[in-house]
Structure formats: C-alpha cells, structure tokens
Amino acid sequence: QVQLVESGGGLVQAGGSLRLSCAASGSMFSVNAIGWYRQAPGKQREYVAHIYSGGNRNYADSVKGRFTISRDNAKNMVYLQMNSLKPEDTAVYYCNRYLTPSYGAWAWGQGTQVTVSS
C-alpha cells in the first residue's frame, strides 16, 4: 500500500505562487500515473493535473498555463508548481494515483491547504 504525504500549502495573495510536494512510500508509486486533486469547501473533490511515469502530463482547463506538475521517480516525489494563483484555487490539495475506471485511489493523505486571498 502506498502512503501519501502532501505539503507546501499556505496563504498567498492572488497572483502569487506556491509549490506543493507529494511524498510517497512504496515501490508502486514510480510506475503509476500520479494526479493532483483539490477540494474546496462545500464542493466535490476535482481533478487538477496528472503525470505519467514517463513524464507526459495533462491539466484541467482551469489551471492550464498556470500550474506545472513534475515528478522525481528516484525520490518518490511529485510536485505541483502553482503560479498566478486565483482566489478560486483555494482548496485542500491532494495527490493520489491518477484515477481511471481501471485504477482506483490509494488511501488519501491529509492534504495541504492552499488559501489565495484577493
């Protein structure tokens, strides 16, 4: 079983930047596509971005051009560089396996809070 720990969140003004980190235990991490997800208060968890083990990546339209996902397989780490942050980016951010009909989630970590003030 993979254990996930997210970090790097905080309070930032609109237009600012943050870099989130996802640390994972377990050998399965490096061979799986990994995604970032977020959940705002009163809303369902939503997809943000994902990256395959080989490096190909995709983004939700709402963050395209502002966020960059990357990974270091040797360190079992995935990152999310967030630039030009907007108040609507405020949420708890989580990493997990990229969820598809074939691949379900590992146990969710505690997430990391991102708050963007206007």
C-alpha positions in Angstrom: 0.0 0.0 0.0 1.2 3.5 -0.9 1.2 6.2 1.8 1.0 9.8 0.7 2.0 13.0 2.4 1.3 16.4 0.9 3.0 19.6 1.9 3.8 23.1 0.8 0.4 24.8 1.1 -0.1 28.1 2.7 -1.7 31.6 2.4 -0.8 33.6 -0.6 -2.1 36.7 -2.3 -3.8 36.5 -5.7 -1.1 36.4 -8.4 1.4 34.6 -6.1 3.0 31.2 -6.3 3.3 28.1 -4.3 5.0 24.7 -4.8 3.3 21.7 -3.4 5.1 18.4 -2.8 3.8 14.9 -2.6 6.0 12.3 -0.9 5.1 8.6 -1.2 6.2 5.4 0.3 6.0 2.1 -1.6 7.5 0.8 -4.8 4.3 1.1 -6.8 4.5 4.9 -6.8 7.1 5.3 -9.5 5.3 3.1 -12.0 1.9 4.8 -11.7 0.5 7.9 -13.2 0.1 10.4 -10.3 -2.5 13.1 -10.1 -3.2 16.2 -8.0 -6.8 16.8 -6.9 -8.4 19.6 -4.9 -11.5 20.0 -2.8 -12.9 23.4 -2.0 -15.3 23.9 0.9 -18.8 22.6 0.1 -17.6 21.2 -3.2 -16.6 17.7 -4.5 -13.0 16.8 -5.0 -11.9 17.7 -8.5 -9.1 16.8 -10.8 -6.2 19.3 -11.3 -3.4 17.5 -13.2 -1.7 14.2 -13.7 1.7 12.9 -14.8 2.7 9.5 -16.2 5.7 7.7 -15.1 7.5 8.6 -18.3 6.7 12.3 -17.8 3.7 13.0 -20.1 1.3 15.3 -18.3 -2.2 16.8 -18.6 -4.1 19.5 -16.8 -7.6 20.6 -16.1 -8.6 23.6 -18.2 -8.9 25.8 -15.2 -5.2 25.5 -14.3 -3.6 25.1 -17.8 -0.9 27.5 -18.3 -0.6 28.4 -14.6 0.2 25.1 -12.9 3.1 22.7 -13.7 3.2 19.1 -12.5 6.5 17.2 -12.3 7.9 14.1 -10.7 11.2 12.6 -9.4 10.8 8.9 -9.5 14.1 8.3 -7.8 12.8 10.2 -4.7 9.2 9.0 -5.0 8.1 12.7 -5.2 5.6 14.6 -7.3 5.3 18.4 -7.3 2.8 21.0 -8.4 4.2 24.4 -9.2 1.3 26.9 -9.0 1.7 30.3 -10.5 -0.7 33.2 -11.0 -2.9 31.9 -8.2 -6.5 33.0 -8.1 -9.0 33.0 -5.1 -10.9 30.2 -6.8 -7.8 28.0 -6.4 -8.4 28.0 -2.7 -8.8 24.3 -1.6 -7.2 21.4 0.1 -4.9 19.8 -2.4 -4.3 16.0 -2.5 -2.1 13.7 -4.5 -3.0 10.2 -5.4 -2.8 7.7 -8.2 -4.4 9.1 -11.4 -7.9 7.8 -11.1 -9.4 5.9 -14.1 -12.1 3.2 -14.5 -9.2 0.7 -14.2 -7.3 2.2 -11.4 -8.8 3.3 -8.1 -7.4 5.5 -5.4 -4.8 4.6 -2.8 -5.6 5.8 0.7 -5.9 9.6 0.7 -3.4 11.6 2.6 -4.3 14.6 4.8 -3.9 17.1 2.0 -2.4 20.5 2.2 -4.4 23.7 2.4 -4.0 26.4 -0.2 -5.6 29.7 0.5 -5.5 32.5 -2.0 -6.6 36.0 -0.8 -7.9 38.6 -3.2 
